Amino acid sequence: MTAIDSYATTLGAKLKEDGVRYAVAGYTDLHGNLKGKVVPIDHLSHMAEGSELFTGAALDGLPQDVSDEELSARPDLLRGVVLPWRRDVALFLSDLYCEGRPFEPASRNILGRQIEAAADMGFTFNLGVETEFFVFSGDERNPQNVSDRDTLEKSCYAIPTLFDNLPWLSRLVDAMNELDWDVYSFDHEDAQGQFEIDFTYADGMTMADRVVIFRTMAGEIAREHGLMASFMPKPFADRTGSGAHFNMSLADLTNTTNLFDAPDDPNGVGLSKLGYHFAAGIVRHAAAICAVIAPTVNSYKRLVRKGSMSGSTWAPIFASCGNNNRTNMLRVPLGGGRVECRAVDSSCNPHLAAAVLLAAGLEGIREKAELESFHTENLYEVPLSEYAERGLELLPRTLEEAIDAFEADPFTKEVFGEKGWQSFIDYKRGEWEDYCTAVTDWERDRYLTFF
């Protein structure tokens, strides 16, 4: 009996004793959506050895022909969870293998390679993600605010409407804490129908896994209450969009010392030289990174200067870094010791998003990259004529621009690997082309009888 088989047998017996009947070997597609196969709990040891096979051709972004050898899901037993809304099911996110080797294009494997690269440099990657999302009543064609009091133009932090949503919110927060995620804050966000839940950071792989689980869990708990959760970045033109701000830091290999923390930072924001190099690497590749962290047509309707009832989108439009200033793509929040990327939105594949951000940051450290500018001003107010003078470069304005930048930057192929890189480009170019040939209500309203 192998060590894995022995551990899985013991774990399976404990889970069965606790009432778990099924285990899921979970994995994600290009979008970070949860897929998987289910086994009775008595077969957990077989699942642990990769018994659950599937064809990548059935999923977006896993480049395989139907004639290729099947993929094998090898579950991460140490990060498994019993689902709080289905306590008879345990979920184990999995690494994918093919022909006995890690399958290069799988998103969890892509992040794993960058985490290994960080470890080779003596670093542990830590990540916190601020989960923003909408919850609606009604249906997909007629989404409505859950609370009839959710009508304020500036509805951020509104307590009465939060109370009206507390039944499903409490259920979700309790579920997160049942998983020991340590929720420390939640609120009604800037848009009507929008919420944010914040929980304690973890190592990069654990946090990426948790975001996948969170999106699934929020959707299932909303359904329990006759509601629907949406992680669409920008559901309404006149409301703010949903970000998934990535708060990143590096620690030593024992994960006891935050290497981004520097009380003597000359900029006064508490970020170390290492942290500045990390940020500079991300700014260097910002345009290409956008295709991964803002991966949909709709994402670029969030990354605009204006466009919500409260007066701004709270989303960045420049490849920039600065202090506790929400108009930067990267900012250093109060207290320092971390770098927050605000361009990430809630539709991203969290493993791929973490991988490209970490890879760019590590490159910045290896090459001792320097930020050309450190911005403390309100960048929304900078006139176009001053962009070059202030060292400002706009982020891509459309998914097409982002994919062009992704394809043109050799860095992205290094991170994804050849097959995963090409598959990502092909899928996203197809998505853009579908959008370009779609006829929208806006077009009919504007042009049907205009001429």
Secondary structure in CASP SS format (residue, H / E / C, confidence):
PFRMAT SS
TARGET T0000
AUTHOR 0000-0000-0000
METHOD secondary structure of the structure
MODEL  1
M C 1.00
T C 1.00
A H 1.00
I H 1.00
D H 1.00
S H 1.00
Y H 1.00
A H 1.00
T H 1.00
T H 1.00
L H 1.00
G H 1.00
A H 1.00
K H 1.00
L H 1.00
K H 1.00
E H 1.00
D C 1.00
G C 1.00
V C 1.00
R C 1.00
Y E 1.00
A E 1.00
V E 1.00
A E 1.00
G E 1.00
Y E 1.00
T E 1.00
D C 1.00
L C 1.00
H C 1.00
G C 1.00
N C 1.00
L E 1.00
K E 1.00
G E 1.00
K E 1.00
V E 1.00
V E 1.00
P E 1.00
I H 1.00
D H 1.00
H H 1.00
L H 1.00
S H 1.00
H H 1.00
M H 1.00
A H 1.00
E C 1.00
G C 1.00
S C 1.00
E C 1.00
L E 1.00
F E 1.00
T C 1.00
G H 1.00
A H 1.00
A H 1.00
L C 1.00
D C 1.00
G C 1.00
L C 1.00
P C 1.00
Q C 1.00
D C 1.00
V C 1.00
S C 1.00
D C 1.00
E C 1.00
E C 1.00
L E 1.00
S E 1.00
A E 1.00
R E 1.00
P E 1.00
D C 1.00
L H 1.00
L H 1.00
R H 1.00
G C 1.00
V E 1.00
V E 1.00
L C 1.00
P C 1.00
W C 1.00
R C 1.00
R C 1.00
D C 1.00
V E 1.00
A E 1.00
L E 1.00
F E 1.00
L E 1.00
S E 1.00
D E 1.00
L E 1.00
Y E 1.00
C E 1.00
E C 1.00
G C 1.00
R E 1.00
P E 1.00
F C 1.00
E C 1.00
P C 1.00
A C 1.00
S H 1.00
R H 1.00
N H 1.00
I H 1.00
L H 1.00
G H 1.00
R H 1.00
Q H 1.00
I H 1.00
E H 1.00
A H 1.00
A H 1.00
A H 1.00
D H 1.00
M C 1.00
G C 1.00
F C 1.00
T E 1.00
F E 1.00
N E 1.00
L E 1.00
G E 1.00
V E 1.00
E C 1.00
T E 1.00
E E 1.00
F E 1.00
F E 1.00
V E 1.00
F E 1.00
S E 1.00
G E 1.00
D E 1.00
E C 1.00
R C 1.00
N E 1.00
P E 1.00
Q E 1.00
N E 1.00
V C 1.00
S C 1.00
D C 1.00
R C 1.00
D C 1.00
T C 1.00
L C 1.00
E C 1.00
K C 1.00
S C 1.00
C C 1.00
Y C 1.00
A C 1.00
I H 1.00
P H 1.00
T H 1.00
L H 1.00
F H 1.00
D H 1.00
N C 1.00
L H 1.00
P H 1.00
W H 1.00
L H 1.00
S H 1.00
R H 1.00
L H 1.00
V H 1.00
D H 1.00
A H 1.00
M H 1.00
N H 1.00
E H 1.00
L C 1.00
D C 1.00
W C 1.00
D C 1.00
V E 1.00
Y E 1.00
S E 1.00
F E 1.00
D E 1.00
H E 1.00
E C 1.00
D C 1.00
A C 1.00
Q C 1.00
G C 1.00
Q E 1.00
F E 1.00
E E 1.00
I E 1.00
D E 1.00
F E 1.00
T C 1.00
Y C 1.00
A E 1.00
D E 1.00
G H 1.00
M H 1.00
T H 1.00
M H 1.00
A H 1.00
D H 1.00
R H 1.00
V H 1.00
V H 1.00
I H 1.00
F H 1.00
R H 1.00
T H 1.00
M H 1.00
A H 1.00
G H 1.00
E H 1.00
I H 1.00
A H 1.00
R H 1.00
E H 1.00
H C 1.00
G C 1.00
L C 1.00
M E 1.00
A E 1.00
S E 1.00
F C 1.00
M C 1.00
P C 1.00
K C 1.00
P C 1.00
F C 1.00
A C 1.00
D C 1.00
R C 1.00
T C 1.00
G C 1.00
S C 1.00
G E 1.00
A C 1.00
H C 1.00
F E 1.00
N E 1.00
M E 1.00
S E 1.00
L E 1.00
A E 1.00
D C 1.00
L C 1.00
T C 1.00
N C 1.00
T C 1.00
T C 1.00
N E 1.00
L C 1.00
F C 1.00
D E 1.00
A C 1.00
P C 1.00
D C 1.00
D C 1.00
P C 1.00
N C 1.00
G C 1.00
V C 1.00
G C 1.00
L E 1.00
S C 1.00
K H 1.00
L H 1.00
G H 1.00
Y H 1.00
H H 1.00
F H 1.00
A H 1.00
A H 1.00
G H 1.00
I H 1.00
V H 1.00
R H 1.00
H C 1.00
A H 1.00
A H 1.00
A H 1.00
I H 1.00
C H 1.00
A H 1.00
V H 1.00
I H 1.00
A C 1.00
P C 1.00
T C 1.00
V C 1.00
N H 1.00
S H 1.00
Y H 1.00
K H 1.00
R C 1.00
L C 1.00
V C 1.00
R C 1.00
K C 1.00
G C 1.00
S C 1.00
M C 1.00
S C 1.00
G C 1.00
S C 1.00
T C 1.00
W C 1.00
A C 1.00
P C 1.00
I C 1.00
F E 1.00
A C 1.00
S C 1.00
C E 1.00
G E 1.00
N C 1.00
N C 1.00
N C 1.00
R C 1.00
T C 1.00
N C 1.00
M C 1.00
L E 1.00
R E 1.00
V C 1.00
P C 1.00
L C 1.00
G C 1.00
G C 1.00
G C 1.00
R C 1.00
V E 1.00
E E 1.00
C E 1.00
R C 1.00
A C 1.00
V C 1.00
D E 1.00
S C 1.00
S C 1.00
C C 1.00
N C 1.00
P H 1.00
H H 1.00
L H 1.00
A H 1.00
A H 1.00
A H 1.00
V H 1.00
L H 1.00
L H 1.00
A H 1.00
A H 1.00
G H 1.00
L H 1.00
E H 1.00
G H 1.00
I H 1.00
R H 1.00
E C 1.00
K C 1.00
A C 1.00
E C 1.00
L C 1.00
E C 1.00
S C 1.00
F C 1.00
H E 1.00
T C 1.00
E C 1.00
N C 1.00
L H 1.00
Y H 1.00
E H 1.00
V C 1.00
P C 1.00
L H 1.00
S H 1.00
E H 1.00
Y C 1.00
A C 1.00
E C 1.00
R C 1.00
G C 1.00
L C 1.00
E C 1.00
L E 1.00
L C 1.00
P C 1.00
R C 1.00
T C 1.00
L H 1.00
E H 1.00
E H 1.00
A H 1.00
I H 1.00
D H 1.00
A H 1.00
F H 1.00
E H 1.00
A H 1.00
D C 1.00
P H 1.00
F H 1.00
T H 1.00
K H 1.00
E H 1.00
V H 1.00
F H 1.00
G C 1.00
E H 1.00
K H 1.00
G H 1.00
W H 1.00
Q H 1.00
S H 1.00
F H 1.00
I H 1.00
D H 1.00
Y H 1.00
K H 1.00
R H 1.00
G H 1.00
E H 1.00
W H 1.00
E H 1.00
D H 1.00
Y H 1.00
C H 1.00
T H 1.00
A C 1.00
V C 1.00
T C 1.00
D H 1.00
W H 1.00
E H 1.00
R H 1.00
D H 1.00
R H 1.00
Y H 1.00
L C 1.00
T C 1.00
F C 1.00
F C 1.00
END
